């Protein structure tokens, strides 16, 4: 899985349209094998991004959980601590 794609479910405030689209963009780039598609493939990439973003938003909107929403700042701090521990030499 692409390391740049972050979980978007169960956060307060909920994931924005921009965050969902950014995850779709990363996914399409990963499976398409190019960060900058050729002009001939740009339309295919754009269509895939829009379809995947819409499907992702539908998924996020329909998920149900009994767990309280996570705090974005706390999760970011945890990720930063994990990264510091992993790269500490």
PDB file of N, CA, C and O in Angstrom:
ATOM      1  N   UNK A   1       0.842  -1.181   0.000  1.00  0.00           N
ATOM      2  CA  UNK A   1       0.000   0.000   0.000  1.00  0.00           C
ATOM      3  C   UNK A   1       0.878   1.231   0.000  1.00  0.00           C
ATOM      4  O   UNK A   1       1.959   1.238   0.589  1.00  0.00           O
ATOM      5  N   UNK A   2       0.421   2.243  -0.645  1.00  0.00           N
ATOM      6  CA  UNK A   2       1.165   3.486  -0.731  1.00  0.00           C
ATOM      7  C   UNK A   2       1.268   4.131   0.648  1.00  0.00           C
ATOM      8  O   UNK A   2       0.258   4.293   1.333  1.00  0.00           O
ATOM      9  N   UNK A   3       2.444   4.490   1.047  1.00  0.00           N
ATOM     10  CA  UNK A   3       2.644   5.058   2.379  1.00  0.00           C
ATOM     11  C   UNK A   3       2.008   6.430   2.531  1.00  0.00           C
ATOM     12  O   UNK A   3       1.746   6.859   3.654  1.00  0.00           O
ATOM     13  N   UNK A   4       1.753   7.126   1.437  1.00  0.00           N
ATOM     14  CA  UNK A   4       1.167   8.458   1.512  1.00  0.00           C
ATOM     15  C   UNK A   4      -0.336   8.439   1.717  1.00  0.00           C
ATOM     16  O   UNK A   4      -0.923   9.476   2.025  1.00  0.00           O
ATOM     17  N   UNK A   5      -0.968   7.301   1.556  1.00  0.00           N
ATOM     18  CA  UNK A   5      -2.408   7.215   1.760  1.00  0.00           C
ATOM     19  C   UNK A   5      -2.653   6.945   3.234  1.00  0.00           C
ATOM     20  O   UNK A   5      -2.199   5.937   3.775  1.00  0.00           O
ATOM     21  N   UNK A   6      -3.369   7.845   3.877  1.00  0.00           N
ATOM     22  CA  UNK A   6      -3.641   7.739   5.306  1.00  0.00           C
ATOM     23  C   UNK A   6      -5.083   7.320   5.540  1.00  0.00           C
ATOM     24  O   UNK A   6      -5.958   7.619   4.728  1.00  0.00           O
ATOM     25  N   UNK A   7      -5.337   6.622   6.657  1.00  0.00           N
ATOM     26  CA  UNK A   7      -6.724   6.301   6.993  1.00  0.00           C
ATOM     27  C   UNK A   7      -7.534   7.591   7.142  1.00  0.00           C
ATOM     28  O   UNK A   7      -7.051   8.569   7.713  1.00  0.00           O
ATOM     29  N   UNK A   8      -8.748   7.588   6.636  1.00  0.00           N
ATOM     30  CA  UNK A   8      -9.594   8.775   6.678  1.00  0.00           C
ATOM     31  C   UNK A   8     -10.867   8.561   7.484  1.00  0.00           C
ATOM     32  O   UNK A   8     -11.639   9.499   7.678  1.00  0.00           O
ATOM     33  N   UNK A   9     -11.093   7.349   7.950  1.00  0.00           N
ATOM     34  CA  UNK A   9     -12.331   7.042   8.657  1.00  0.00           C
ATOM     35  C   UNK A   9     -12.227   7.378  10.136  1.00  0.00           C
ATOM     36  O   UNK A   9     -11.166   7.248  10.745  1.00  0.00           O
ATOM     37  N   UNK A  10     -13.344   7.810  10.700  1.00  0.00           N
ATOM     38  CA  UNK A  10     -13.522   8.009  12.129  1.00  0.00           C
ATOM     39  C   UNK A  10     -12.626   9.086  12.710  1.00  0.00           C
ATOM     40  O   UNK A  10     -12.003   8.882  13.752  1.00  0.00           O
ATOM     41  N   UNK A  11     -12.555  10.225  12.048  1.00  0.00           N
ATOM     42  CA  UNK A  11     -11.845  11.380  12.575  1.00  0.00           C
ATOM     43  C   UNK A  11     -12.828  12.495  12.841  1.00  0.00           C
ATOM     44  O   UNK A  11     -13.879  12.583  12.206  1.00  0.00           O
ATOM     45  N   UNK A  12     -12.476  13.340  13.784  1.00  0.00           N
ATOM     46  CA  UNK A  12     -13.262  14.526  14.076  1.00  0.00           C
ATOM     47  C   UNK A  12     -12.369  15.722  13.860  1.00  0.00           C
ATOM     48  O   UNK A  12     -11.376  15.845  14.578  1.00  0.00           O
ATOM     49  N   UNK A  13     -12.637  16.597  12.947  1.00  0.00           N
ATOM     50  CA  UNK A  13     -13.750  16.602  12.003  1.00  0.00           C
ATOM     51  C   UNK A  13     -13.543  15.552  10.909  1.00  0.00           C
ATOM     52  O   UNK A  13     -12.420  15.093  10.698  1.00  0.00           O
ATOM     53  N   UNK A  14     -14.613  15.170  10.216  1.00  0.00           N
ATOM     54  CA  UNK A  14     -14.505  14.137   9.172  1.00  0.00           C
ATOM     55  C   UNK A  14     -13.554  14.564   8.040  1.00  0.00           C
ATOM     56  O   UNK A  14     -13.240  15.743   7.877  1.00  0.00           O
ATOM     57  N   UNK A  15     -13.121  13.586   7.284  1.00  0.00           N
ATOM     58  CA  UNK A  15     -12.227  13.838   6.154  1.00  0.00           C
ATOM     59  C   UNK A  15     -12.879  14.805   5.172  1.00  0.00           C
ATOM     60  O   UNK A  15     -14.075  14.727   4.890  1.00  0.00           O
ATOM     61  N   UNK A  16     -12.061  15.712   4.663  1.00  0.00           N
ATOM     62  CA  UNK A  16     -12.555  16.684   3.695  1.00  0.00           C
ATOM     63  C   UNK A  16     -12.525  16.086   2.294  1.00  0.00           C
ATOM     64  O   UNK A  16     -11.895  15.055   2.057  1.00  0.00           O
ATOM     65  N   UNK A  17     -13.210  16.743   1.377  1.00  0.00           N
ATOM     66  CA  UNK A  17     -13.206  16.321  -0.022  1.00  0.00           C
ATOM     67  C   UNK A  17     -11.785  16.344  -0.575  1.00  0.00           C
ATOM     68  O   UNK A  17     -11.406  15.474  -1.358  1.00  0.00           O
ATOM     69  N   UNK A  18     -11.003  17.337  -0.169  1.00  0.00           N
ATOM     70  CA  UNK A  18      -9.613  17.432  -0.632  1.00  0.00           C
ATOM     71  C   UNK A  18      -8.771  16.256  -0.149  1.00  0.00           C
ATOM     72  O   UNK A  18      -7.930  15.750  -0.892  1.00  0.00           O
ATOM     73  N   UNK A  19      -8.990  15.818   1.092  1.00  0.00           N
ATOM     74  CA  UNK A  19      -8.239  14.674   1.620  1.00  0.00           C
ATOM     75  C   UNK A  19      -8.612  13.389   0.883  1.00  0.00           C
ATOM     76  O   UNK A  19      -7.749  12.560   0.591  1.00  0.00           O
ATOM     77  N   UNK A  20      -9.887  13.231   0.587  1.00  0.00           N
ATOM     78  CA  UNK A  20     -10.340  12.047  -0.140  1.00  0.00           C
ATOM     79  C   UNK A  20      -9.756  12.053  -1.545  1.00  0.00           C
ATOM     80  O   UNK A  20      -9.299  11.019  -2.034  1.00  0.00           O
ATOM     81  N   UNK A  21      -9.768  13.205  -2.193  1.00  0.00           N
ATOM     82  CA  UNK A  21      -9.225  13.319  -3.551  1.00  0.00           C
ATOM     83  C   UNK A  21      -7.712  13.082  -3.560  1.00  0.00           C
ATOM     84  O   UNK A  21      -7.187  12.452  -4.478  1.00  0.00           O
ATOM     85  N   UNK A  22      -7.017  13.581  -2.546  1.00  0.00           N
ATOM     86  CA  UNK A  22      -5.565  13.372  -2.462  1.00  0.00           C
ATOM     87  C   UNK A  22      -5.241  11.882  -2.311  1.00  0.00           C
ATOM     88  O   UNK A  22      -4.279  11.395  -2.905  1.00  0.00           O
ATOM     89  N   UNK A  23      -6.042  11.158  -1.520  1.00  0.00           N
ATOM     90  CA  UNK A  23      -5.831   9.722  -1.375  1.00  0.00           C
ATOM     91  C   UNK A  23      -6.100   9.009  -2.701  1.00  0.00           C
ATOM     92  O   UNK A  23      -5.372   8.088  -3.073  1.00  0.00           O
ATOM     93  N   UNK A  24      -7.143   9.436  -3.411  1.00  0.00           N
ATOM     94  CA  UNK A  24      -7.447   8.842  -4.721  1.00  0.00           C
ATOM     95  C   UNK A  24      -6.314   9.102  -5.701  1.00  0.00           C
ATOM     96  O   UNK A  24      -5.937   8.217  -6.469  1.00  0.00           O
ATOM     97  N   UNK A  25      -5.778  10.302  -5.678  1.00  0.00           N
ATOM     98  CA  UNK A  25      -4.665  10.660  -6.562  1.00  0.00           C
ATOM     99  C   UNK A  25      -3.457   9.778  -6.288  1.00  0.00           C
ATOM    100  O   UNK A  25      -2.838   9.268  -7.222  1.00  0.00           O
ATOM    101  N   UNK A  26      -3.110   9.589  -5.001  1.00  0.00           N
ATOM    102  CA  UNK A  26      -1.977   8.741  -4.652  1.00  0.00           C
ATOM    103  C   UNK A  26      -2.200   7.301  -5.104  1.00  0.00           C
ATOM    104  O   UNK A  26      -1.284   6.648  -5.603  1.00  0.00           O
ATOM    105  N   UNK A  27      -3.422   6.818  -4.924  1.00  0.00           N
ATOM    106  CA  UNK A  27      -3.746   5.448  -5.333  1.00  0.00           C
ATOM    107  C   UNK A  27      -3.596   5.276  -6.845  1.00  0.00           C
ATOM    108  O   UNK A  27      -2.990   4.307  -7.302  1.00  0.00           O
ATOM    109  N   UNK A  28      -4.138   6.203  -7.611  1.00  0.00           N
ATOM    110  CA  UNK A  28      -4.055   6.113  -9.071  1.00  0.00           C
ATOM    111  C   UNK A  28      -2.609   6.216  -9.530  1.00  0.00           C
ATOM    112  O   UNK A  28      -2.194   5.488 -10.432  1.00  0.00           O
ATOM    113  N   UNK A  29      -1.846   7.097  -8.932  1.00  0.00           N
ATOM    114  CA  UNK A  29      -0.421   7.206  -9.283  1.00  0.00           C
ATOM    115  C   UNK A  29       0.303   5.903  -9.008  1.00  0.00           C
ATOM    116  O   UNK A  29       1.130   5.461  -9.806  1.00  0.00           O
ATOM    117  N   UNK A  30      -0.013   5.287  -7.873  1.00  0.00           N
ATOM    118  CA  UNK A  30       0.663   4.043  -7.493  1.00  0.00           C
ATOM    119  C   UNK A  30       0.343   2.921  -8.475  1.00  0.00           C
ATOM    120  O   UNK A  30       1.254   2.266  -8.981  1.00  0.00           O
ATOM    121  N   UNK A  31      -0.937   2.692  -8.748  1.00  0.00           N
ATOM    122  CA  UNK A  31      -1.264   1.566  -9.623  1.00  0.00           C
ATOM    123  C   UNK A  31      -0.995   1.885 -11.085  1.00  0.00           C
ATOM    124  O   UNK A  31      -0.772   0.977 -11.885  1.00  0.00           O
ATOM    125  N   UNK A  32      -1.012   3.175 -11.446  1.00  0.00           N
ATOM    126  CA  UNK A  32      -0.722   3.562 -12.820  1.00  0.00           C
ATOM    127  C   UNK A  32       0.766   3.586 -13.116  1.00  0.00           C
ATOM    128  O   UNK A  32       1.179   3.537 -14.275  1.00  0.00           O
ATOM    129  N   UNK A  33       1.567   3.663 -12.065  1.00  0.00           N
ATOM    130  CA  UNK A  33       3.019   3.610 -12.233  1.00  0.00           C
ATOM    131  C   UNK A  33       3.656   4.908 -12.666  1.00  0.00           C
ATOM    132  O   UNK A  33       4.801   4.904 -13.118  1.00  0.00           O
ATOM    133  N   UNK A  34       2.949   6.028 -12.544  1.00  0.00           N
ATOM    134  CA  UNK A  34       3.529   7.302 -12.950  1.00  0.00           C
ATOM    135  C   UNK A  34       2.972   8.425 -12.089  1.00  0.00           C
ATOM    136  O   UNK A  34       1.766   8.508 -11.859  1.00  0.00           O
ATOM    137  N   UNK A  35       3.864   9.284 -11.617  1.00  0.00           N
ATOM    138  CA  UNK A  35       3.390  10.445 -10.862  1.00  0.00           C
ATOM    139  C   UNK A  35       2.939  11.550 -11.802  1.00  0.00           C
ATOM    140  O   UNK A  35       2.104  12.380 -11.442  1.00  0.00           O
ATOM    141  N   UNK A  36       3.486  11.558 -12.991  1.00  0.00           N
ATOM    142  CA  UNK A  36       3.098  12.537 -14.006  1.00  0.00           C
ATOM    143  C   UNK A  36       2.793  11.764 -15.283  1.00  0.00           C
ATOM    144  O   UNK A  36       3.707  11.420 -16.031  1.00  0.00           O
ATOM    145  N   UNK A  37       1.503  11.486 -15.541  1.00  0.00           N
ATOM    146  CA  UNK A  37       1.168  10.712 -16.735  1.00  0.00           C
ATOM    147  C   UNK A  37       1.434  11.503 -18.017  1.00  0.00           C
ATOM    148  O   UNK A  37       1.474  12.733 -18.004  1.00  0.00           O
ATOM    149  N   UNK A  38       1.613  10.786 -19.107  1.00  0.00           N
ATOM    150  CA  UNK A  38       1.803  11.443 -20.399  1.00  0.00           C
ATOM    151  C   UNK A  38       0.502  12.140 -20.791  1.00  0.00           C
ATOM    152  O   UNK A  38      -0.561  11.846 -20.245  1.00  0.00           O
ATOM    153  N   UNK A  39       0.600  13.049 -21.723  1.00  0.00           N
ATOM    154  CA  UNK A  39      -0.584  13.777 -22.191  1.00  0.00           C
ATOM    155  C   UNK A  39      -1.637  12.819 -22.729  1.00  0.00           C
ATOM    156  O   UNK A  39      -2.835  13.063 -22.584  1.00  0.00           O
ATOM    157  N   UNK A  40      -1.195  11.738 -23.346  1.00  0.00           N
ATOM    158  CA  UNK A  40      -2.120  10.749 -23.911  1.00  0.00           C
ATOM    159  C   UNK A  40      -2.905  10.018 -22.818  1.00  0.00           C
ATOM    160  O   UNK A  40      -4.018   9.550 -23.057  1.00  0.00           O
ATOM    161  N   UNK A  41      -2.328   9.924 -21.630  1.00  0.00           N
ATOM    162  CA  UNK A  41      -2.975   9.199 -20.537  1.00  0.00           C
ATOM    163  C   UNK A  41      -3.614  10.100 -19.482  1.00  0.00           C
ATOM    164  O   UNK A  41      -4.245   9.601 -18.550  1.00  0.00           O
ATOM    165  N   UNK A  42      -3.461  11.399 -19.610  1.00  0.00           N
ATOM    166  CA  UNK A  42      -3.957  12.316 -18.582  1.00  0.00           C
ATOM    167  C   UNK A  42      -5.460  12.183 -18.346  1.00  0.00           C
ATOM    168  O   UNK A  42      -5.907  12.177 -17.198  1.00  0.00           O
ATOM    169  N   UNK A  43      -6.243  12.075 -19.418  1.00  0.00           N
ATOM    170  CA  UNK A  43      -7.692  11.949 -19.262  1.00  0.00           C
ATOM    171  C   UNK A  43      -8.061  10.662 -18.516  1.00  0.00           C
ATOM    172  O   UNK A  43      -8.963  10.663 -17.679  1.00  0.00           O
ATOM    173  N   UNK A  44      -7.368   9.579 -18.820  1.00  0.00           N
ATOM    174  CA  UNK A  44      -7.643   8.313 -18.132  1.00  0.00           C
ATOM    175  C   UNK A  44      -7.335   8.444 -16.640  1.00  0.00           C
ATOM    176  O   UNK A  44      -8.097   7.959 -15.804  1.00  0.00           O
ATOM    177  N   UNK A  45      -6.224   9.096 -16.304  1.00  0.00           N
ATOM    178  CA  UNK A  45      -5.865   9.309 -14.903  1.00  0.00           C
ATOM    179  C   UNK A  45      -6.921  10.178 -14.218  1.00  0.00           C
ATOM    180  O   UNK A  45      -7.375   9.851 -13.122  1.00  0.00           O
ATOM    181  N   UNK A  46      -7.312  11.275 -14.853  1.00  0.00           N
ATOM    182  CA  UNK A  46      -8.290  12.184 -14.261  1.00  0.00           C
ATOM    183  C   UNK A  46      -9.627  11.483 -14.010  1.00  0.00           C
ATOM    184  O   UNK A  46     -10.239  11.668 -12.958  1.00  0.00           O
ATOM    185  N   UNK A  47     -10.074  10.688 -14.967  1.00  0.00           N
ATOM    186  CA  UNK A  47     -11.331   9.959 -14.792  1.00  0.00           C
ATOM    187  C   UNK A  47     -11.231   8.950 -13.646  1.00  0.00           C
ATOM    188  O   UNK A  47     -12.156   8.810 -12.846  1.00  0.00           O
ATOM    189  N   UNK A  48     -10.106   8.259 -13.579  1.00  0.00           N
ATOM    190  CA  UNK A  48      -9.912   7.279 -12.511  1.00  0.00           C
ATOM    191  C   UNK A  48      -9.888   7.964 -11.147  1.00  0.00           C
ATOM    192  O   UNK A  48     -10.470   7.455 -10.188  1.00  0.00           O
ATOM    193  N   UNK A  49      -9.229   9.096 -11.054  1.00  0.00           N
ATOM    194  CA  UNK A  49      -9.166   9.830  -9.787  1.00  0.00           C
ATOM    195  C   UNK A  49     -10.565  10.228  -9.334  1.00  0.00           C
ATOM    196  O   UNK A  49     -10.912  10.054  -8.166  1.00  0.00           O
ATOM    197  N   UNK A  50     -11.368  10.761 -10.251  1.00  0.00           N
ATOM    198  CA  UNK A  50     -12.727  11.188  -9.891  1.00  0.00           C
ATOM    199  C   UNK A  50     -13.596  10.007  -9.459  1.00  0.00           C
ATOM    200  O   UNK A  50     -14.345  10.106  -8.487  1.00  0.00           O
ATOM    201  N   UNK A  51     -13.496   8.890 -10.183  1.00  0.00           N
ATOM    202  CA  UNK A  51     -14.298   7.714  -9.829  1.00  0.00           C
ATOM    203  C   UNK A  51     -13.877   7.136  -8.476  1.00  0.00           C
ATOM    204  O   UNK A  51     -14.726   6.774  -7.662  1.00  0.00           O
ATOM    205  N   UNK A  52     -12.583   7.053  -8.241  1.00  0.00           N
ATOM    206  CA  UNK A  52     -12.092   6.493  -6.986  1.00  0.00           C
ATOM    207  C   UNK A  52     -12.404   7.428  -5.824  1.00  0.00           C
ATOM    208  O   UNK A  52     -12.744   6.963  -4.735  1.00  0.00           O
ATOM    209  N   UNK A  53     -12.294   8.726  -6.034  1.00  0.00           N
ATOM    210  CA  UNK A  53     -12.639   9.686  -4.980  1.00  0.00           C
ATOM    211  C   UNK A  53     -14.121   9.572  -4.619  1.00  0.00           C
ATOM    212  O   UNK A  53     -14.478   9.599  -3.441  1.00  0.00           O
ATOM    213  N   UNK A  54     -14.980   9.446  -5.626  1.00  0.00           N
ATOM    214  CA  UNK A  54     -16.418   9.310  -5.368  1.00  0.00           C
ATOM    215  C   UNK A  54     -16.720   8.014  -4.620  1.00  0.00           C
ATOM    216  O   UNK A  54     -17.503   8.010  -3.671  1.00  0.00           O
ATOM    217  N   UNK A  55     -16.098   6.913  -5.050  1.00  0.00           N
ATOM    218  CA  UNK A  55     -16.313   5.630  -4.371  1.00  0.00           C
ATOM    219  C   UNK A  55     -15.777   5.677  -2.938  1.00  0.00           C
ATOM    220  O   UNK A  55     -16.388   5.123  -2.024  1.00  0.00           O
ATOM    221  N   UNK A  56     -14.648   6.332  -2.752  1.00  0.00           N
ATOM    222  CA  UNK A  56     -14.074   6.451  -1.410  1.00  0.00           C
ATOM    223  C   UNK A  56     -14.968   7.280  -0.499  1.00  0.00           C
ATOM    224  O   UNK A  56     -15.174   6.928   0.663  1.00  0.00           O
ATOM    225  N   UNK A  57     -15.502   8.382  -1.027  1.00  0.00           N
ATOM    226  CA  UNK A  57     -16.397   9.217  -0.230  1.00  0.00           C
ATOM    227  C   UNK A  57     -17.663   8.459   0.137  1.00  0.00           C
ATOM    228  O   UNK A  57     -18.148   8.562   1.263  1.00  0.00           O
ATOM    229  N   UNK A  58     -18.204   7.692  -0.820  1.00  0.00           N
ATOM    230  CA  UNK A  58     -19.382   6.858  -0.535  1.00  0.00           C
ATOM    231  C   UNK A  58     -19.080   5.858   0.582  1.00  0.00           C
ATOM    232  O   UNK A  58     -19.897   5.654   1.480  1.00  0.00           O
ATOM    233  N   UNK A  59     -17.908   5.243   0.519  1.00  0.00           N
ATOM    234  CA  UNK A  59     -17.513   4.294   1.550  1.00  0.00           C
ATOM    235  C   UNK A  59     -17.432   4.975   2.910  1.00  0.00           C
ATOM    236  O   UNK A  59     -18.002   4.486   3.885  1.00  0.00           O
ATOM    237  N   UNK A  60     -16.728   6.100   2.979  1.00  0.00           N
ATOM    238  CA  UNK A  60     -16.580   6.806   4.247  1.00  0.00           C
ATOM    239  C   UNK A  60     -17.929   7.244   4.813  1.00  0.00           C
ATOM    240  O   UNK A  60     -18.150   7.192   6.023  1.00  0.00           O
ATOM    241  N   UNK A  61     -18.821   7.671   3.935  1.00  0.00           N
ATOM    242  CA  UNK A  61     -20.139   8.127   4.371  1.00  0.00           C
ATOM    243  C   UNK A  61     -21.000   6.990   4.908  1.00  0.00           C
ATOM    244  O   UNK A  61     -21.878   7.225   5.738  1.00  0.00           O
ATOM    245  N   UNK A  62     -20.768   5.769   4.453  1.00  0.00           N
ATOM    246  CA  UNK A  62     -21.625   4.659   4.858  1.00  0.00           C
ATOM    247  C   UNK A  62     -21.034   3.796   5.973  1.00  0.00           C
ATOM    248  O   UNK A  62     -21.718   2.910   6.485  1.00  0.00           O
ATOM    249  N   UNK A  63     -19.787   4.033   6.357  1.00  0.00           N
ATOM    250  CA  UNK A  63     -19.186   3.253   7.443  1.00  0.00           C
ATOM    251  C   UNK A  63     -19.795   3.655   8.783  1.00  0.00           C
ATOM    252  O   UNK A  63     -20.055   4.831   9.038  1.00  0.00           O
ATOM    253  N   UNK A  64     -20.014   2.654   9.631  1.00  0.00           N
ATOM    254  CA  UNK A  64     -20.574   2.864  10.959  1.00  0.00           C
ATOM    255  C   UNK A  64     -19.590   2.301  11.979  1.00  0.00           C
ATOM    256  O   UNK A  64     -19.029   1.226  11.772  1.00  0.00           O
ATOM    257  N   UNK A  65     -19.381   3.018  13.070  1.00  0.00           N
ATOM    258  CA  UNK A  65     -18.481   2.543  14.113  1.00  0.00           C
ATOM    259  C   UNK A  65     -19.026   2.928  15.474  1.00  0.00           C
ATOM    260  O   UNK A  65     -19.735   3.925  15.613  1.00  0.00           O
ATOM    261  N   UNK A  66     -18.692   2.133  16.473  1.00  0.00           N
ATOM    262  CA  UNK A  66     -19.106   2.443  17.840  1.00  0.00           C
ATOM    263  C   UNK A  66     -17.953   3.075  18.624  1.00  0.00           C
ATOM    264  O   UNK A  66     -18.122   3.465  19.780  1.00  0.00           O
ATOM    265  N   UNK A  67     -16.795   3.173  17.998  1.00  0.00           N
ATOM    266  CA  UNK A  67     -15.618   3.748  18.631  1.00  0.00           C
ATOM    267  C   UNK A  67     -15.691   5.274  18.520  1.00  0.00           C
ATOM    268  O   UNK A  67     -16.090   5.794  17.477  1.00  0.00           O
ATOM    269  N   UNK A  68     -15.315   5.991  19.571  1.00  0.00           N
ATOM    270  CA  UNK A  68     -15.334   7.451  19.475  1.00  0.00           C
ATOM    271  C   UNK A  68     -14.364   7.948  18.401  1.00  0.00           C
ATOM    272  O   UNK A  68     -13.341   7.307  18.157  1.00  0.00           O
ATOM    273  N   UNK A  69     -14.666   9.073  17.760  1.00  0.00           N
ATOM    274  CA  UNK A  69     -13.780   9.601  16.713  1.00  0.00           C
ATOM    275  C   UNK A  69     -12.387   9.919  17.257  1.00  0.00           C
ATOM    276  O   UNK A  69     -12.223  10.312  18.412  1.00  0.00           O
ATOM    277  N   UNK A  70     -11.389   9.737  16.386  1.00  0.00           N
ATOM    278  CA  UNK A  70     -10.008  10.026  16.751  1.00  0.00           C
ATOM    279  C   UNK A  70      -9.739  11.516  16.569  1.00  0.00           C
ATOM    280  O   UNK A  70     -10.353  12.179  15.734  1.00  0.00           O
ATOM    281  N   UNK A  71      -8.814  12.019  17.365  1.00  0.00           N
ATOM    282  CA  UNK A  71      -8.395  13.411  17.274  1.00  0.00           C
ATOM    283  C   UNK A  71      -7.228  13.513  16.302  1.00  0.00           C
ATOM    284  O   UNK A  71      -6.232  12.805  16.451  1.00  0.00           O
ATOM    285  N   UNK A  72      -7.341  14.377  15.323  1.00  0.00           N
ATOM    286  CA  UNK A  72      -6.301  14.491  14.293  1.00  0.00           C
ATOM    287  C   UNK A  72      -4.941  14.881  14.866  1.00  0.00           C
ATOM    288  O   UNK A  72      -3.915  14.338  14.456  1.00  0.00           O
ATOM    289  N   UNK A  73      -4.931  15.816  15.808  1.00  0.00           N
ATOM    290  CA  UNK A  73      -3.662  16.277  16.377  1.00  0.00           C
ATOM    291  C   UNK A  73      -2.974  15.166  17.169  1.00  0.00           C
ATOM    292  O   UNK A  73      -1.757  15.000  17.085  1.00  0.00           O
ATOM    293  N   UNK A  74      -3.755  14.408  17.936  1.00  0.00           N
ATOM    294  CA  UNK A  74      -3.183  13.301  18.705  1.00  0.00           C
ATOM    295  C   UNK A  74      -2.617  12.226  17.784  1.00  0.00           C
ATOM    296  O   UNK A  74      -1.533  11.701  18.038  1.00  0.00           O
ATOM    297  N   UNK A  75      -3.337  11.898  16.726  1.00  0.00           N
ATOM    298  CA  UNK A  75      -2.857  10.885  15.771  1.00  0.00           C
ATOM    299  C   UNK A  75      -1.600  11.368  15.056  1.00  0.00           C
ATOM    300  O   UNK A  75      -0.691  10.576  14.809  1.00  0.00           O
ATOM    301  N   UNK A  76      -1.536  12.659  14.718  1.00  0.00           N
ATOM    302  CA  UNK A  76      -0.341  13.215  14.071  1.00  0.00           C
ATOM    303  C   UNK A  76       0.853  13.154  15.014  1.00  0.00           C
ATOM    304  O   UNK A  76       1.966  12.851  14.585  1.00  0.00           O
ATOM    305  N   UNK A  77       0.633  13.438  16.291  1.00  0.00           N
ATOM    306  CA  UNK A  77       1.714  13.371  17.275  1.00  0.00           C
ATOM    307  C   UNK A  77       2.220  11.941  17.432  1.00  0.00           C
ATOM    308  O   UNK A  77       3.426  11.715  17.532  1.00  0.00           O
ATOM    309  N   UNK A  78       1.305  10.977  17.455  1.00  0.00           N
ATOM    310  CA  UNK A  78       1.705   9.569  17.542  1.00  0.00           C
ATOM    311  C   UNK A  78       2.530   9.159  16.330  1.00  0.00           C
ATOM    312  O   UNK A  78       3.544   8.475  16.465  1.00  0.00           O
ATOM    313  N   UNK A  79       2.094   9.579  15.145  1.00  0.00           N
ATOM    314  CA  UNK A  79       2.824   9.243  13.916  1.00  0.00           C
ATOM    315  C   UNK A  79       4.215   9.864  13.927  1.00  0.00           C
ATOM    316  O   UNK A  79       5.184   9.235  13.501  1.00  0.00           O
ATOM    317  N   UNK A  80       4.315  11.090  14.410  1.00  0.00           N
ATOM    318  CA  UNK A  80       5.616  11.762  14.484  1.00  0.00           C
ATOM    319  C   UNK A  80       6.542  11.038  15.454  1.00  0.00           C
ATOM    320  O   UNK A  80       7.733  10.891  15.182  1.00  0.00           O
ATOM    321  N   UNK A  81       6.005  10.587  16.578  1.00  0.00           N
ATOM    322  CA  UNK A  81       6.805   9.843  17.554  1.00  0.00           C
ATOM    323  C   UNK A  81       7.275   8.512  16.975  1.00  0.00           C
ATOM    324  O   UNK A  81       8.424   8.118  17.177  1.00  0.00           O
ATOM    325  N   UNK A  82       6.386   7.814  16.250  1.00  0.00           N
ATOM    326  CA  UNK A  82       6.778   6.548  15.608  1.00  0.00           C
ATOM    327  C   UNK A  82       7.887   6.777  14.597  1.00  0.00           C
ATOM    328  O   UNK A  82       8.838   6.001  14.512  1.00  0.00           O
ATOM    329  N   UNK A  83       7.753   7.851  13.834  1.00  0.00           N
ATOM    330  CA  UNK A  83       8.760   8.168  12.814  1.00  0.00           C
ATOM    331  C   UNK A  83      10.104   8.496  13.476  1.00  0.00           C
ATOM    332  O   UNK A  83      11.150   8.038  13.017  1.00  0.00           O
ATOM    333  N   UNK A  84      10.074   9.273  14.529  1.00  0.00           N
ATOM    334  CA  UNK A  84      11.310   9.629  15.230  1.00  0.00           C
ATOM    335  C   UNK A  84      11.981   8.390  15.789  1.00  0.00           C
ATOM    336  O   UNK A  84      13.202   8.255  15.710  1.00  0.00           O
ATOM    337  N   UNK A  85      11.199   7.488  16.350  1.00  0.00           N
ATOM    338  CA  UNK A  85      11.771   6.250  16.907  1.00  0.00           C
ATOM    339  C   UNK A  85      12.342   5.370  15.805  1.00  0.00           C
ATOM    340  O   UNK A  85      13.383   4.740  15.989  1.00  0.00           O
ATOM    341  N   UNK A  86      11.659   5.324  14.646  1.00  0.00           N
ATOM    342  CA  UNK A  86      12.101   4.472  13.546  1.00  0.00           C
ATOM    343  C   UNK A  86      13.391   4.979  12.924  1.00  0.00           C
ATOM    344  O   UNK A  86      14.255   4.185  12.553  1.00  0.00           O
ATOM    345  N   UNK A  87      13.527   6.288  12.808  1.00  0.00           N
ATOM    346  CA  UNK A  87      14.696   6.850  12.130  1.00  0.00           C
ATOM    347  C   UNK A  87      15.799   7.295  13.078  1.00  0.00           C
ATOM    348  O   UNK A  87      16.828   7.796  12.625  1.00  0.00           O
ATOM    349  N   UNK A  88      15.611   7.126  14.380  1.00  0.00           N
ATOM    350  CA  UNK A  88      16.650   7.476  15.344  1.00  0.00           C
ATOM    351  C   UNK A  88      17.805   6.500  15.201  1.00  0.00           C
ATOM    352  O   UNK A  88      17.611   5.285  15.156  1.00  0.00           O
ATOM    353  N   UNK A  89      18.986   7.040  15.132  1.00  0.00           N
ATOM    354  CA  UNK A  89      20.170   6.152  15.003  1.00  0.00           C
ATOM    355  C   UNK A  89      21.196   6.471  16.046  1.00  0.00           C
ATOM    356  O   UNK A  89      22.248   5.834  16.093  1.00  0.00           O
TER     357      UNK A  89
END
